[in-house]
């Protein structure tokens, strides 16, 4: 028997940065985002020999422990170890976990947090723990942001756990997820007109988030004003979608990028600026980096006839378009009873076998 899990990645439209502490506690944040048909995948197979094996196709790693081993963070699959250490998973006769993501860390699509949610889902099913979507997201957030001290906001864990189009509200003591019922014609037109491209650069968000936090705590007027504008734009873009005003949505996406660039000087760079200008030149109404900034994926809204021209222009600059569709489901788990293969069969994917006992 194997337990499977998958959690979707997300694209963000507006409000990013207002979900990063200490902003929610001080001002209340809100974000508009949606999950897409790219996932963090996981598989867990129980063992009966006291062994724990952890494999990652993305990092080409396979680590081996026992149920009595101390799993210390050392830069190798620390997310996985942290989830195991914060659960009752070791109170077992062993297991093996295999992980893979459709987008690498640094993509700006929330892949690391989606992986955390996938891991929480696997352990929840393995240990028969009852958890709702809020509790899954809260657990993933606590482990990633507090236990591992990885800088970032709250939206990614909740997007992966809940799935779909959501208007999220963040406060000091609670998170409120408001699922949006978007008309199917609007969803189809959005998929038709949105262009998602990888910039060719890996995003490194730690410095960006630290800079944003420092500027907020020092009362930097530009950052404070830009974050307040992000909140309002999230509300305005939500209303534009619900009222079927997609032309307004494209214009607001441009305004969201203008506001995001003002949060921190580290969010953009010359390549991103050049790509953005070229996309606008060829007909994009608006666009923005999908994560904290600095690289990863960039999202544009275009009329479909212009979308082809924008994609061609960006291809010449080294960007790589990615086809996607919206995904309505959040974390999903299921069981497979006719799969005898063990983790040893994955040696073609994971050639190295570092061991820590």
NORZIGI-V677034 format. One record per backbone hydrogen bond with DSSP energy under -1.0 kcal/mol. NH is the residue of the N-H (numbers start at 1). CO is the residue of the C=O. E is the energy in kcal/mol with one decimal. If there is no record, write none. Layout:
BEGIN
nh->NH co->CO e->E
nh->NH co->CO e->E
END
This chain:
BEGIN
nh->2 co->336 e->-2.8
nh->3 co->44 e->-3.2
nh->4 co->334 e->-3.4
nh->5 co->42 e->-2.2
nh->6 co->332 e->-2.1
nh->7 co->40 e->-1.9
nh->9 co->38 e->-2.8
nh->10 co->109 e->-2.4
nh->11 co->34 e->-2.9
nh->13 co->32 e->-2.8
nh->14 co->32 e->-1.3
nh->18 co->15 e->-2.1
nh->20 co->17 e->-1.1
nh->23 co->20 e->-1.9
nh->26 co->22 e->-1.7
nh->27 co->23 e->-3.3
nh->28 co->23 e->-1.1
nh->29 co->170 e->-2.6
nh->31 co->168 e->-2.0
nh->32 co->14 e->-2.6
nh->33 co->166 e->-2.0
nh->34 co->11 e->-2.3
nh->36 co->9 e->-2.2
nh->37 co->325 e->-2.2
nh->38 co->36 e->-1.4
nh->40 co->7 e->-2.6
nh->41 co->100 e->-3.8
nh->42 co->5 e->-2.5
nh->43 co->98 e->-2.0
nh->44 co->3 e->-2.9
nh->45 co->96 e->-2.5
nh->47 co->94 e->-2.3
nh->50 co->93 e->-2.8
nh->52 co->65 e->-2.2
nh->53 co->95 e->-1.8
nh->54 co->63 e->-2.6
nh->55 co->97 e->-2.9
nh->56 co->61 e->-2.5
nh->57 co->99 e->-2.4
nh->61 co->56 e->-1.7
nh->63 co->54 e->-2.9
nh->65 co->52 e->-3.1
nh->67 co->50 e->-1.9
nh->69 co->66 e->-1.6
nh->72 co->70 e->-1.1
nh->81 co->77 e->-2.1
nh->82 co->78 e->-2.5
nh->83 co->79 e->-1.8
nh->84 co->80 e->-2.1
nh->85 co->81 e->-3.1
nh->86 co->82 e->-1.5
nh->87 co->84 e->-1.4
nh->91 co->88 e->-1.2
nh->92 co->90 e->-2.6
nh->95 co->51 e->-1.5
nh->96 co->45 e->-2.0
nh->97 co->53 e->-2.8
nh->98 co->43 e->-2.4
nh->99 co->55 e->-1.9
nh->100 co->41 e->-2.0
nh->102 co->39 e->-2.7
nh->107 co->104 e->-1.1
nh->114 co->110 e->-2.1
nh->115 co->111 e->-2.1
nh->116 co->112 e->-1.8
nh->117 co->113 e->-2.3
nh->118 co->114 e->-2.3
nh->119 co->115 e->-2.5
nh->120 co->116 e->-2.6
nh->121 co->117 e->-2.4
nh->122 co->118 e->-2.2
nh->123 co->119 e->-2.5
nh->124 co->120 e->-2.5
nh->125 co->121 e->-2.0
nh->126 co->122 e->-2.5
nh->127 co->123 e->-2.6
nh->129 co->124 e->-2.6
nh->136 co->132 e->-2.3
nh->137 co->133 e->-2.2
nh->138 co->134 e->-2.8
nh->139 co->135 e->-2.3
nh->140 co->136 e->-2.4
nh->141 co->137 e->-2.7
nh->142 co->138 e->-2.6
nh->143 co->139 e->-2.3
nh->144 co->140 e->-2.3
nh->145 co->141 e->-3.0
nh->146 co->142 e->-1.7
nh->147 co->142 e->-2.2
nh->148 co->143 e->-2.1
nh->150 co->144 e->-2.2
nh->158 co->154 e->-1.3
nh->159 co->155 e->-2.6
nh->160 co->156 e->-2.3
nh->161 co->157 e->-1.9
nh->162 co->158 e->-2.7
nh->163 co->159 e->-2.5
nh->164 co->327 e->-1.5
nh->166 co->33 e->-2.4
nh->167 co->178 e->-2.5
nh->168 co->31 e->-3.0
nh->169 co->176 e->-2.7
nh->170 co->29 e->-3.0
nh->171 co->174 e->-2.6
nh->176 co->169 e->-2.6
nh->178 co->167 e->-2.0
nh->180 co->165 e->-2.5
nh->182 co->180 e->-1.2
nh->187 co->183 e->-2.3
nh->188 co->184 e->-2.5
nh->189 co->185 e->-2.2
nh->190 co->186 e->-2.6
nh->191 co->187 e->-2.5
nh->192 co->188 e->-2.1
nh->193 co->189 e->-1.9
nh->194 co->190 e->-2.7
nh->195 co->300 e->-2.9
nh->197 co->298 e->-2.6
nh->198 co->320 e->-2.6
nh->199 co->296 e->-2.9
nh->203 co->106 e->-2.7
nh->209 co->205 e->-2.9
nh->210 co->206 e->-2.5
nh->211 co->207 e->-2.1
nh->212 co->208 e->-2.6
nh->213 co->209 e->-2.6
nh->214 co->210 e->-2.4
nh->215 co->211 e->-2.4
nh->216 co->212 e->-2.4
nh->217 co->213 e->-2.8
nh->218 co->214 e->-1.6
nh->219 co->216 e->-1.4
nh->220 co->215 e->-2.8
nh->224 co->220 e->-2.5
nh->225 co->221 e->-2.4
nh->226 co->222 e->-2.4
nh->227 co->223 e->-2.4
nh->228 co->224 e->-1.8
nh->229 co->225 e->-2.1
nh->230 co->226 e->-2.1
nh->231 co->227 e->-1.9
nh->232 co->228 e->-1.8
nh->233 co->229 e->-2.7
nh->234 co->230 e->-2.0
nh->235 co->231 e->-1.6
nh->236 co->232 e->-2.6
nh->237 co->233 e->-2.9
nh->238 co->234 e->-1.9
nh->239 co->235 e->-2.3
nh->240 co->236 e->-2.1
nh->241 co->237 e->-2.1
nh->242 co->238 e->-2.3
nh->243 co->239 e->-1.7
nh->244 co->241 e->-1.4
nh->245 co->240 e->-2.9
nh->246 co->244 e->-1.0
nh->249 co->245 e->-1.6
nh->250 co->246 e->-2.2
nh->251 co->247 e->-1.9
nh->252 co->248 e->-2.6
nh->253 co->249 e->-2.0
nh->254 co->250 e->-1.4
nh->255 co->251 e->-1.8
nh->256 co->252 e->-2.5
nh->257 co->253 e->-1.7
nh->258 co->254 e->-2.2
nh->259 co->255 e->-2.3
nh->260 co->256 e->-2.5
nh->261 co->257 e->-2.3
nh->263 co->260 e->-1.4
nh->267 co->264 e->-1.4
nh->273 co->269 e->-2.6
nh->274 co->270 e->-2.3
nh->275 co->271 e->-2.7
nh->276 co->272 e->-2.7
nh->277 co->273 e->-2.4
nh->278 co->274 e->-2.2
nh->279 co->275 e->-2.5
nh->280 co->276 e->-2.3
nh->281 co->277 e->-2.2
nh->282 co->278 e->-1.4
nh->283 co->280 e->-1.3
nh->284 co->279 e->-2.6
nh->285 co->301 e->-2.5
nh->286 co->301 e->-1.2
nh->288 co->299 e->-2.2
nh->290 co->297 e->-2.3
nh->294 co->267 e->-3.0
nh->296 co->201 e->-3.5
nh->297 co->107 e->-2.6
nh->298 co->197 e->-3.0
nh->299 co->288 e->-3.0
nh->300 co->195 e->-2.7
nh->301 co->286 e->-2.9
nh->302 co->193 e->-2.0
nh->306 co->303 e->-1.4
nh->307 co->303 e->-1.8
nh->308 co->304 e->-1.1
nh->310 co->306 e->-2.6
nh->311 co->307 e->-2.6
nh->312 co->308 e->-2.2
nh->313 co->309 e->-2.2
nh->314 co->310 e->-2.3
nh->315 co->311 e->-2.3
nh->316 co->312 e->-1.6
nh->318 co->315 e->-1.6
nh->319 co->314 e->-2.3
nh->320 co->198 e->-2.0
nh->322 co->196 e->-3.3
nh->327 co->35 e->-2.5
nh->332 co->6 e->-2.5
nh->334 co->4 e->-1.9
nh->336 co->2 e->-2.7
nh->345 co->342 e->-1.8
nh->346 co->343 e->-1.9
nh->347 co->344 e->-1.0
nh->349 co->346 e->-1.3
nh->350 co->346 e->-2.7
nh->356 co->64 e->-2.1
END
